[in-house]
């Protein structure tokens, strides 16, 4: 039984070594030998560490503790990194794309600017007052369904549109 476990361990270690050698060779060709640890915030290195922990330590409790700790560290760092990358605040592209739609709704709150008119009227909503927000370009739509509905159909059209969608979902 021990010989079988050792042969499985040897097979897994060989496959892992071959994979790492291939990965490092392609990284070397691309010019970065530390790609495995750095690329995608070390996303590939920590699961490999978990495999080594599971194969190296004999005590089940120690395996679970170290593997859990490693995965917890990975999740923590991924959350920290991805929260920093979220498009929040005025510097976000989606915010800058949606702002002209919101301005259109504020200017015409009851009936809106008319269906399909956002792309035509968007440049008129960008004034020098918004240059400090980085708002210089117009998009074909505000990248937010509700804001586009509010801008083009106003409050009445949005309420009727949402009521229509709610009744359609209720029938299915």
C-alpha positions as CSV (number, residue, x, y, z in Angstrom):
1,X,0.0,0.0,0.0
2,X,2.8,2.4,0.9
3,X,4.5,1.7,-2.4
4,X,1.3,2.5,-4.3
5,X,1.0,5.8,-2.5
6,X,4.6,6.6,-3.3
7,X,4.1,5.8,-6.9
8,X,1.0,8.1,-7.1
9,X,3.0,10.8,-5.3
10,X,5.8,10.4,-7.8
11,X,3.4,10.5,-10.7
12,X,1.8,13.7,-9.4
13,X,5.1,15.3,-8.6
14,X,6.4,14.4,-12.1
15,X,3.3,15.8,-13.8
16,X,3.5,18.9,-11.7
17,X,7.2,19.3,-12.4
18,X,6.6,18.9,-16.1
19,X,3.8,21.4,-16.0
20,X,5.9,23.9,-14.1
21,X,8.9,23.4,-16.4
22,X,6.7,24.0,-19.4
23,X,5.1,27.1,-17.7
24,X,8.5,28.5,-16.8
25,X,9.9,27.8,-20.2
26,X,7.1,29.7,-21.9
27,X,7.5,32.5,-19.3
28,X,11.2,32.7,-20.1
29,X,10.4,33.0,-23.8
30,X,8.1,35.8,-22.9
31,X,10.8,37.4,-20.8
32,X,9.5,36.9,-17.3
33,X,10.9,34.0,-15.1
34,X,8.7,35.0,-12.1
35,X,5.4,34.8,-14.0
36,X,4.1,32.0,-12.0
37,X,4.3,33.9,-8.7
38,X,3.4,37.3,-10.0
39,X,0.9,36.8,-12.9
40,X,-2.7,37.1,-11.8
41,X,-1.6,38.0,-8.3
42,X,-0.1,34.6,-7.6
43,X,-3.4,32.9,-8.4
44,X,-1.5,29.8,-9.8
45,X,1.1,29.5,-7.1
46,X,-1.1,29.0,-4.0
47,X,-3.1,26.0,-5.3
48,X,0.2,24.4,-6.2
49,X,1.3,25.0,-2.6
50,X,-2.0,23.3,-1.4
51,X,-1.2,20.2,-3.5
52,X,2.3,20.1,-2.0
53,X,0.9,20.5,1.5
54,X,-1.6,17.7,0.9
55,X,1.1,15.4,-0.4
56,X,3.8,16.3,2.0
57,X,2.2,16.2,5.4
58,X,0.9,12.9,6.9
59,X,-1.4,14.2,9.6
60,X,-4.9,14.9,8.3
61,X,-5.5,17.8,10.7
62,X,-2.3,19.5,9.7
63,X,-3.1,19.0,6.0
64,X,-6.6,20.6,6.5
65,X,-5.2,23.4,8.6
66,X,-2.4,24.4,6.2
67,X,-4.5,24.0,3.1
68,X,-7.3,26.0,4.6
69,X,-4.9,28.7,5.7
70,X,-3.3,28.9,2.3
71,X,-6.7,29.1,0.5
72,X,-7.9,31.7,3.0
73,X,-4.8,33.8,2.3
74,X,-5.4,33.5,-1.4
75,X,-9.1,34.6,-1.1
76,X,-8.1,37.5,1.2
77,X,-5.5,38.8,-1.3
78,X,-7.9,38.2,-4.3
79,X,-10.6,40.2,-2.6
80,X,-8.3,43.0,-1.7
81,X,-6.9,43.2,-5.3
82,X,-10.3,42.9,-7.0
83,X,-12.0,45.4,-4.7
84,X,-9.3,47.9,-5.8
85,X,-10.1,47.1,-9.4
86,X,-13.8,47.6,-9.1
87,X,-15.2,50.5,-11.1
88,X,-16.4,52.6,-8.2
89,X,-16.5,56.4,-8.0
90,X,-16.3,59.1,-10.6
91,X,-13.2,57.8,-12.3
92,X,-15.1,54.6,-13.4
93,X,-15.8,54.3,-17.1
94,X,-19.4,53.2,-16.4
95,X,-20.0,56.2,-14.2
96,X,-18.8,58.5,-16.9
97,X,-20.9,56.7,-19.5
98,X,-24.1,56.8,-17.3
99,X,-23.7,60.5,-16.2
100,X,-25.0,62.0,-19.5
101,X,-28.1,59.7,-19.2
102,X,-28.7,61.0,-15.6
103,X,-28.3,64.6,-16.8
104,X,-30.8,63.9,-19.6
105,X,-33.3,62.6,-17.0
106,X,-32.8,65.6,-14.7
107,X,-33.4,67.9,-17.7
108,X,-36.5,66.1,-18.9
109,X,-37.8,64.1,-15.9
110,X,-41.4,63.5,-16.9
111,X,-41.3,62.3,-20.5
112,X,-37.6,62.1,-21.2
113,X,-35.8,63.0,-24.4
114,X,-37.5,60.4,-26.6
115,X,-36.7,56.8,-27.4
116,X,-33.5,56.3,-29.3
117,X,-32.5,60.0,-28.9
118,X,-29.7,59.5,-26.3
119,X,-27.0,58.9,-28.9
120,X,-28.1,62.0,-30.8
121,X,-28.5,64.4,-27.8
122,X,-25.7,63.2,-25.6
123,X,-23.1,65.8,-26.8
124,X,-25.5,68.6,-25.8
125,X,-25.5,67.3,-22.2
126,X,-21.8,67.4,-21.8
127,X,-20.9,71.0,-20.7
128,X,-17.7,72.4,-19.4
129,X,-19.1,72.1,-15.9
130,X,-18.4,68.3,-16.1
131,X,-14.9,68.5,-17.5
132,X,-13.5,68.1,-14.0
133,X,-15.3,64.7,-13.8
134,X,-13.5,63.4,-16.9
135,X,-16.7,63.6,-18.9
136,X,-15.6,64.4,-22.4
137,X,-16.9,61.6,-24.6
138,X,-20.4,60.3,-25.4
139,X,-21.4,56.7,-25.9
140,X,-24.3,55.3,-27.9
141,X,-26.0,54.4,-24.6
142,X,-25.4,55.0,-20.9
143,X,-24.5,51.4,-20.2
144,X,-27.2,51.3,-17.5
145,X,-30.6,50.0,-18.6
146,X,-32.6,51.9,-16.0
147,X,-30.7,55.2,-16.6
148,X,-31.3,54.8,-20.3
149,X,-35.0,54.2,-19.8
150,X,-35.2,57.2,-17.4
151,X,-33.3,59.4,-19.9
152,X,-35.3,58.4,-23.0
153,X,-38.8,57.8,-21.6
154,X,-38.8,59.8,-18.4
155,X,-40.4,58.8,-15.2
156,X,-43.7,57.9,-16.8
157,X,-42.2,55.7,-19.5
158,X,-39.9,54.0,-17.0
159,X,-42.7,53.2,-14.6
160,X,-44.8,51.8,-17.5
161,X,-41.8,49.9,-18.9
162,X,-41.1,48.3,-15.5
163,X,-44.8,47.5,-15.0
164,X,-44.8,45.8,-18.4
165,X,-41.7,43.7,-17.6
166,X,-43.2,42.8,-14.2
167,X,-46.4,41.6,-15.7
168,X,-44.5,39.6,-18.4
169,X,-42.4,37.9,-15.7
170,X,-45.5,37.2,-13.6
171,X,-47.1,35.4,-16.5
172,X,-44.3,32.9,-17.0
